[in-house]
């Protein structure tokens, strides 16, 4: 994906109306850090946004099937626009009709360290790194694929390297379905905790209160006393 000269967040700003979306506004950070975040995003298609902090922004890829800990799996990772660092804290709902409309969950977060020169790796299309996250750890590589004729998007492959954290058939996105930030599911994020609690409350049937007994008429009460006196 082509980057705007001078402002790495120009594309991010151009795609969003910040009067309508709760997403963070575009601001490039001056400080250098090494955070990473993976956000589960239920837009038109559910995918996982993989973001690495570098040069004051979050370098971003949309991983269609999510990251795998199985080295035999090569997951398609489409490079998207750079995001501001504040986006790494974002969990909520992008309104329908807006770019990327749908719920966003912080699925994993932590720090990363490049293996080798990260600028050279990005330029070459062979970025090696190590993750220290709540759910993902160990060595990975992002490899840029050769573009097809007329293809505009930049396709990469996210691959787990074989180490102590790797495992054949190990698919953490199938194992973990809640946010590492709030513990919520995608449904709870989308509809809000109050909506979830409300639906549960409705599902619980309340025991109906017994109807008050009708008061006996004076004639009926007199008849009962007469029978009791016999």
Rosetta blueprint (number, residue, H / E / L):
1 X L
2 X L
3 X L
4 X L
5 X L
6 X L
7 X L
8 X L
9 X L
10 X H
11 X H
12 X H
13 X H
14 X H
15 X L
16 X L
17 X L
18 X L
19 X L
20 X L
21 X L
22 X L
23 X L
24 X L
25 X L
26 X L
27 X L
28 X L
29 X L
30 X L
31 X L
32 X L
33 X L
34 X L
35 X E
36 X E
37 X E
38 X E
39 X E
40 X E
41 X E
42 X E
43 X L
44 X L
45 X L
46 X E
47 X E
48 X E
49 X E
50 X E
51 X E
52 X E
53 X E
54 X E
55 X L
56 X L
57 X E
58 X E
59 X E
60 X E
61 X E
62 X E
63 X E
64 X L
65 X L
66 X L
67 X L
68 X L
69 X L
70 X L
71 X L
72 X L
73 X L
74 X E
75 X E
76 X E
77 X E
78 X E
79 X E
80 X E
81 X E
82 X E
83 X E
84 X L
85 X H
86 X H
87 X H
88 X H
89 X H
90 X L
91 X L
92 X E
93 X E
94 X E
95 X L
96 X L
97 X L
98 X L
99 X L
100 X L
101 X L
102 X E
103 X E
104 X E
105 X E
106 X E
107 X E
108 X E
109 X E
110 X E
111 X E
112 X E
113 X E
114 X E
115 X L
116 X L
117 X L
118 X H
119 X H
120 X H
121 X H
122 X H
123 X H
124 X H
125 X L
126 X E
127 X E
128 X E
129 X E
130 X E
131 X E
132 X E
133 X E
134 X L
135 X L
136 X L
137 X E
138 X E
139 X E
140 X E
141 X E
142 X E
143 X E
144 X E
145 X L
146 X L
147 X L
148 X L
149 X L
150 X L
151 X L
152 X L
153 X L
154 X E
155 X E
156 X E
157 X E
158 X E
159 X E
160 X E
161 X L
162 X L
163 X L
164 X L
165 X L
166 X L
167 X L
168 X L
169 X L
170 X L
171 X L
172 X H
173 X H
174 X H
175 X H
176 X L
177 X L
178 X L
179 X L
180 X L
181 X L
182 X L
183 X L
184 X L
185 X L
186 X H
187 X H
188 X H
189 X H
190 X H
191 X H
192 X L
193 X H
194 X H
195 X H
196 X H
197 X H
198 X H
199 X H
200 X H
201 X H
202 X H
203 X H
204 X L
205 X L
206 X L
207 X L
208 X L
209 X L
210 X L
211 X L
212 X L
213 X L
214 X L
215 X L
216 X L
217 X L
218 X H
219 X H
220 X H
221 X H
222 X H
223 X H
224 X H
225 X H
226 X H
227 X H
228 X H
229 X H
230 X L
